[in-house]
Amino acid sequence: MPDRLFSDHLLQGLEPDEQAVVHHVRRLCTETIGPNAAAVGREDRFAWDTFRLLAREGIVATAFPKAFGGTDARQVLRIRIIEELGRVCSTAASMITGTDLSARAIVAGASKALQQELLPRLCRGEIQSAFGLTEAQAGSDVRGLASVARRDGDGYVLDGSKKFITRASTADWLMVVARLQDHTGFVGLLVPRDAPGLTISPEVGKLGWFGVPISSLRFDAVRVPASHRLGEEGDGFSLAQDALLRARIGHAAMALGRAIGAVEIAATYAGDRRLFGRQLGEHQGAQWMLADMATQIEASRALLHATAQKYDRGDADCAIFASMAKLHATDLCMKVVTDALQLTGGRGYLQDFPLERFFRDAKLNQIGEGASEVHKTVIGRDLVRRSVQAERNPCLREGPLTDY
Ligand SMILES: Cc1cc2nc3c(=O)[nH]c(=O)nc-3n(C[C@H](O)[C@H](O)[C@H](O)COP(=O)(O)OP(=O)(O)OC[C@H]3O[C@@H](n4cnc5c(N)ncnc54)[C@H](O)[C@@H]3O)c2cc1C
């Protein structure tokens, strides 16, 4: 195989068996996922063939612990897998991030019996779960959740609704976060799709991320046994945050994979296309655009790699790094895909050309798992808070800066 346009140096820290997984994913992308991506991206129906392939080939299992048949991939491996998939097919990449997001609270908080029953089957792709957090009045401001769980005998009665829930139409189990009626916090509950009182809406049309449809949920006095609670009462929010942290790292990897794919396409076009008597790629303006894209992508990959290492080590500042990595990678991807489409002119705008799909898919990474503005708020707030205790810049004299 010829060398890739983007360097493989980030594979070097992986163990040989981890590198083999990346090469396996590459082969799947070259042989099946890449060539099929255009067809998958044409209709917003659940892409069963892609999902079954990822399950059969053991890629879905990377999100699950070994005790339940998974491989418990380190984040430094996981981001390489998702980047590979994102380079050709957002649907495939989002199936891996979405499986992790929706099953994570089961891994972290379900009873042993429920784990034994569900996790091996989720891991093999025989069943699916969905992650139900967002509501009409609680998106970025998740603490505004209005869905309520009321204690009733040995269980709960759930009322409320959820919006934008990926895979709700295909999931067998729904992980739902609700407010406890007595204001003691949030609770995570696992609801089967056939629970009496649960209504799953028809799939809702959207701009991109075809192949993983979304629906709304309504809960009318849905009874949930206490054995289906995830974690303890009050753990609902932290279980969701734990899942979202991994999902943010996944969104960043998917966005960088797509950005890499976009530069590969634009650079190839710049070599193929002749205008004004020479190659497009010989025009300095085109070279500078490609240079900016490639340089920013490598910087963003380095930030994401550092974030994954922090996750694997359990560093306390991992969440802030995940916010920075997601913010940078997803905003960058939107810009890179836009510029790559510009460089490929009218062809880039055609449905037949991959950049049209990349362009539609890029937007969601800036919105889901915390919009860019939310992450800026988190990062900025953290800097101001920590500056009180942090080492003072040696250029400053003692005392409040307002005394200058
Ligand atoms: C295709 C798709 C799939 C999804 N899948 C799921 C799923 O599976 N499960 C689930 O629970 N949710 C899911 N979501 C929901 C998603 O997580 C939310 O859309 C997202 O969190 C943003 O919430 P919102 O749409 O309500 O936007 P809002 O909260 O209304 O925010 C709108 C905009 O306001 C801006 N903004 C927000 N906060 C601030 C701030 N502090 N300062 C300045 N500006 C700000 C941002 O630009 C933001 O985009 C999905 C959404 C989509 C579109």
The ligand as an SDF file (V2000), in Angstrom:
LIG
                    3D

 53 58  0  0  0  0  0  0  0  0999 V2000
  -28.7080   14.3830   15.0550 C   0  0  0  0  0  0  0  0  0  0  0  0
  -28.7480   14.5630   16.5250 C   0  0  0  0  0  0  0  0  0  0  0  0
  -28.5460   13.4600   17.3480 C   0  0  0  0  0  0  0  0  0  0  0  0
  -28.6330   13.5870   18.7390 C   0  0  0  0  0  0  0  0  0  0  0  0
  -28.5470   12.4700   19.5230 N   0  0  0  0  0  0  0  0  0  0  0  0
  -28.8100   12.5790   20.8600 C   0  0  0  0  0  0  0  0  0  0  0  0
  -28.9120   11.4050   21.6750 C   0  0  0  0  0  0  0  0  0  0  0  0
  -28.7300   10.2870   21.2200 O   0  0  0  0  0  0  0  0  0  0  0  0
  -29.2200   11.5730   22.9850 N   0  0  0  0  0  0  0  0  0  0  0  0
  -29.4350   12.7980   23.5400 C   0  0  0  0  0  0  0  0  0  0  0  0
  -29.7030   12.8590   24.7370 O   0  0  0  0  0  0  0  0  0  0  0  0
  -29.3410   13.9260   22.7960 N   0  0  0  0  0  0  0  0  0  0  0  0
  -29.0450   13.8400   21.4710 C   0  0  0  0  0  0  0  0  0  0  0  0
  -28.9670   14.9640   20.6900 N   0  0  0  0  0  0  0  0  0  0  0  0
  -29.1720   16.2670   21.3010 C   0  0  0  0  0  0  0  0  0  0  0  0
  -27.9220   17.1290   21.3570 C   0  0  0  0  0  0  0  0  0  0  0  0
  -27.0500   16.6530   22.3470 O   0  0  0  0  0  0  0  0  0  0  0  0
  -28.3810   18.5800   21.5890 C   0  0  0  0  0  0  0  0  0  0  0  0
  -28.9330   19.0090   20.3620 O   0  0  0  0  0  0  0  0  0  0  0  0
  -27.2710   19.4820   22.0420 C   0  0  0  0  0  0  0  0  0  0  0  0
  -26.8720   19.1620   23.3520 O   0  0  0  0  0  0  0  0  0  0  0  0
  -27.6870   20.9580   22.0190 C   0  0  0  0  0  0  0  0  0  0  0  0
  -28.9060   21.1480   22.6810 O   0  0  0  0  0  0  0  0  0  0  0  0
  -30.1030   21.8960   21.9310 P   0  0  0  0  0  0  0  0  0  0  0  0
  -30.2450   21.3160   20.5740 O   0  0  0  0  0  0  0  0  0  0  0  0
  -31.2770   21.9160   22.8060 O   0  0  0  0  0  0  0  0  0  0  0  0
  -29.5580   23.3740   21.7200 O   0  0  0  0  0  0  0  0  0  0  0  0
  -29.7100   24.6010   22.7530 P   0  0  0  0  0  0  0  0  0  0  0  0
  -29.4250   24.1550   24.1330 O   0  0  0  0  0  0  0  0  0  0  0  0
  -30.9910   25.2990   22.4570 O   0  0  0  0  0  0  0  0  0  0  0  0
  -28.5060   25.5150   22.2690 O   0  0  0  0  0  0  0  0  0  0  0  0
  -28.5800   26.2040   20.9990 C   0  0  0  0  0  0  0  0  0  0  0  0
  -27.2600   26.8880   20.7400 C   0  0  0  0  0  0  0  0  0  0  0  0
  -27.0450   27.8740   21.7310 O   0  0  0  0  0  0  0  0  0  0  0  0
  -25.6440   28.0760   21.8570 C   0  0  0  0  0  0  0  0  0  0  0  0
  -25.2940   28.0020   23.2860 N   0  0  0  0  0  0  0  0  0  0  0  0
  -25.5850   27.0370   24.1500 C   0  0  0  0  0  0  0  0  0  0  0  0
  -25.1020   27.2990   25.3720 N   0  0  0  0  0  0  0  0  0  0  0  0
  -24.4650   28.4870   25.2740 C   0  0  0  0  0  0  0  0  0  0  0  0
  -23.7320   29.3220   26.1910 C   0  0  0  0  0  0  0  0  0  0  0  0
  -23.5420   28.9600   27.4570 N   0  0  0  0  0  0  0  0  0  0  0  0
  -23.2330   30.4810   25.7220 N   0  0  0  0  0  0  0  0  0  0  0  0
  -23.3970   30.8480   24.4220 C   0  0  0  0  0  0  0  0  0  0  0  0
  -24.0550   30.1040   23.5210 N   0  0  0  0  0  0  0  0  0  0  0  0
  -24.5880   28.9440   23.9230 C   0  0  0  0  0  0  0  0  0  0  0  0
  -24.9400   26.9780   21.0550 C   0  0  0  0  0  0  0  0  0  0  0  0
  -24.5110   27.5190   19.8190 O   0  0  0  0  0  0  0  0  0  0  0  0
  -26.0340   25.9790   20.8230 C   0  0  0  0  0  0  0  0  0  0  0  0
  -25.8510   25.2370   19.6290 O   0  0  0  0  0  0  0  0  0  0  0  0
  -28.8720   14.8660   19.2980 C   0  0  0  0  0  0  0  0  0  0  0  0
  -29.0230   15.9840   18.4740 C   0  0  0  0  0  0  0  0  0  0  0  0
  -28.9950   15.8340   17.1080 C   0  0  0  0  0  0  0  0  0  0  0  0
  -29.2180   17.0510   16.2370 C   0  0  0  0  0  0  0  0  0  0  0  0
  1  2  1  0
  2  3  1  0
  2 52  2  0
  3  4  2  0
  4  5  1  0
  4 50  1  0
  5  6  2  0
  6  7  1  0
  6 13  1  0
  7  8  2  0
  7  9  1  0
  9 10  1  0
 10 11  2  0
 10 12  1  0
 12 13  2  0
 13 14  1  0
 14 15  1  0
 14 50  1  0
 15 16  1  0
 16 17  1  0
 16 18  1  0
 18 19  1  0
 18 20  1  0
 20 21  1  0
 20 22  1  0
 22 23  1  0
 23 24  1  0
 24 25  2  0
 24 26  1  0
 24 27  1  0
 27 28  1  0
 28 29  2  0
 28 30  1  0
 28 31  1  0
 31 32  1  0
 32 33  1  0
 33 34  1  0
 33 48  1  0
 34 35  1  0
 35 36  1  0
 35 46  1  0
 36 37  1  0
 36 45  1  0
 37 38  2  0
 38 39  1  0
 39 40  1  0
 39 45  2  0
 40 41  1  0
 40 42  2  0
 42 43  1  0
 43 44  2  0
 44 45  1  0
 46 47  1  0
 46 48  1  0
 48 49  1  0
 50 51  2  0
 51 52  1  0
 52 53  1  0
M  END
$$$$
